[in-house]
Amino acid sequence: MANIHYIELLPLREGATQCEDGCDYICRLSLRGSLGMDNAQETAVLVQALIDGGIRKFILNMENMNYVDSTGIGTIIRFKKSLQPLGGDVVLLNVPPKVSEVLDLVNLKEYVRIFYAEPKALEYLRQAPAGQVPAS
């Protein structure tokens, strides 16, 4: 069972002390356990509520994950697809080797960026302002 182990809002702009709304933050979701058919819907509902609240940039910290199946992968893909038109993005952080093997099988790494150092993930997400759709 995947549980949202921890939710943390990080300022989108370095050094910001007060933020006005959701698009001023990067949301770090730390997952644990598994992400699959039995629990992906709950994760999707939570993420959609955060998007509806204005959050546009996400870090999925997967260091405590031990399993992901096709339903979980589909959830990550839908998550990214729903953020793109809003100028948002999602990255994966600290993907364990066992989970990484599954992501390799479906070439998810070609679609979703993976980082093993949080400062690098934050730097990447801070490059483009939230709410701005990148040029295609």
C-alpha positions as CSV (number, residue, x, y, z in Angstrom):
1,M,0.0,0.0,0.0
2,A,1.4,3.4,-1.0
3,N,0.9,6.0,1.6
4,I,1.7,9.7,1.3
5,H,4.3,9.6,3.9
6,Y,5.0,13.3,4.0
7,I,3.8,16.4,2.1
8,E,6.0,19.5,2.2
9,L,5.6,22.8,0.4
10,L,8.8,24.4,-0.7
11,P,9.0,28.0,-2.0
12,L,9.3,28.1,-5.7
13,R,11.6,31.1,-5.5
14,E,14.7,30.7,-3.4
15,G,14.7,32.9,-0.4
16,A,11.0,33.6,-0.5
17,T,9.6,33.9,3.0
18,Q,5.9,34.5,2.1
19,C,4.0,33.0,-0.7
20,E,0.7,34.1,-2.1
21,D,-0.9,31.0,-3.5
22,G,-0.3,27.4,-4.6
23,C,1.7,28.2,-7.7
24,D,4.3,29.9,-5.5
25,Y,5.3,26.4,-4.2
26,I,6.9,23.2,-5.2
27,C,5.2,20.2,-3.5
28,R,7.3,17.3,-2.4
29,L,5.3,14.1,-1.9
30,S,7.3,11.3,-0.2
31,L,5.7,8.0,-1.0
32,R,6.3,4.7,0.7
33,G,5.4,1.1,0.0
34,S,3.9,0.5,-3.4
35,L,2.0,2.4,-6.0
36,G,-0.3,0.1,-7.9
37,M,-3.8,-1.1,-8.6
38,D,-4.8,-1.2,-5.0
39,N,-4.0,2.4,-4.1
40,A,-3.1,4.5,-7.2
41,Q,-6.6,6.1,-7.2
42,E,-6.2,7.5,-3.7
43,T,-2.8,9.0,-4.7
44,A,-4.4,10.5,-7.9
45,V,-7.2,12.1,-5.9
46,L,-4.8,13.7,-3.5
47,V,-2.5,15.0,-6.3
48,Q,-5.6,16.4,-8.2
49,A,-6.7,18.2,-5.1
50,L,-3.2,19.8,-4.8
51,I,-3.3,20.8,-8.5
52,D,-6.8,22.2,-8.0
53,G,-5.3,24.2,-5.1
54,G,-2.8,25.8,-7.5
55,I,0.3,23.6,-7.1
56,R,2.0,23.2,-10.4
57,K,5.5,21.8,-9.6
58,F,5.9,18.4,-7.8
59,I,8.7,16.2,-6.6
60,L,7.7,12.6,-6.0
61,N,10.3,11.3,-3.5
62,M,10.3,7.5,-4.0
63,E,13.2,6.5,-1.8
64,N,10.8,4.4,0.4
65,M,9.0,2.7,-2.5
66,N,9.4,-1.0,-3.0
67,Y,7.0,-1.7,-5.9
68,V,5.2,0.1,-8.8
69,D,3.0,-1.6,-11.3
70,S,1.4,-0.5,-14.6
71,T,-1.4,1.3,-12.8
72,G,1.1,3.2,-10.8
73,I,3.1,4.1,-13.9
74,G,-0.1,5.2,-15.6
75,T,-0.9,7.4,-12.6
76,I,2.5,9.2,-12.9
77,I,2.0,9.7,-16.7
78,R,-1.5,11.1,-16.2
79,F,-0.1,13.3,-13.4
80,K,2.5,14.8,-15.7
81,K,0.0,15.1,-18.6
82,S,-2.4,17.1,-16.4
83,L,0.4,19.5,-15.4
84,Q,1.9,20.2,-18.8
85,P,-1.0,22.5,-20.1
86,L,-0.7,24.4,-16.8
87,G,3.0,25.0,-17.2
88,G,3.7,22.6,-14.4
89,D,5.9,19.5,-14.1
90,V,6.6,16.5,-11.9
91,V,10.0,14.9,-11.3
92,L,10.9,11.7,-9.5
93,L,13.5,11.7,-6.7
94,N,15.6,8.8,-5.2
95,V,14.0,6.0,-7.2
96,P,15.2,2.7,-5.7
97,P,16.9,0.2,-8.0
98,K,14.0,-2.3,-8.0
99,V,11.5,0.4,-9.0
100,S,14.0,1.9,-11.5
101,E,14.1,-1.4,-13.4
102,V,10.4,-1.3,-13.9
103,L,10.5,2.3,-15.1
104,D,13.3,1.3,-17.5
105,L,11.1,-1.4,-19.0
106,V,8.5,1.1,-20.1
107,N,10.9,3.9,-20.9
108,L,9.3,6.2,-18.4
109,K,12.7,7.9,-17.8
110,E,12.4,9.3,-21.3
111,Y,9.2,11.1,-20.2
112,V,9.7,12.0,-16.5
113,R,13.0,13.4,-15.2
114,I,14.6,11.5,-12.4
115,F,17.0,13.0,-9.9
116,Y,19.1,11.5,-7.1
117,A,19.9,14.8,-5.4
118,E,17.1,17.1,-4.2
119,P,18.9,20.4,-4.9
120,K,19.2,19.3,-8.6
121,A,15.5,18.5,-8.7
122,L,14.6,21.9,-7.1
123,E,16.9,23.7,-9.5
124,Y,15.3,22.0,-12.5
125,L,11.8,22.9,-11.3
126,R,12.7,26.5,-10.5
127,Q,14.0,27.1,-14.1
128,A,10.6,27.9,-15.6
129,P,8.0,30.0,-13.6
130,A,4.9,28.1,-12.6
131,G,1.8,28.9,-14.6
132,Q,3.8,29.7,-17.8
133,V,3.4,27.2,-20.5
134,P,6.8,26.3,-22.0
135,A,7.3,27.1,-25.7
136,S,6.8,24.1,-27.9
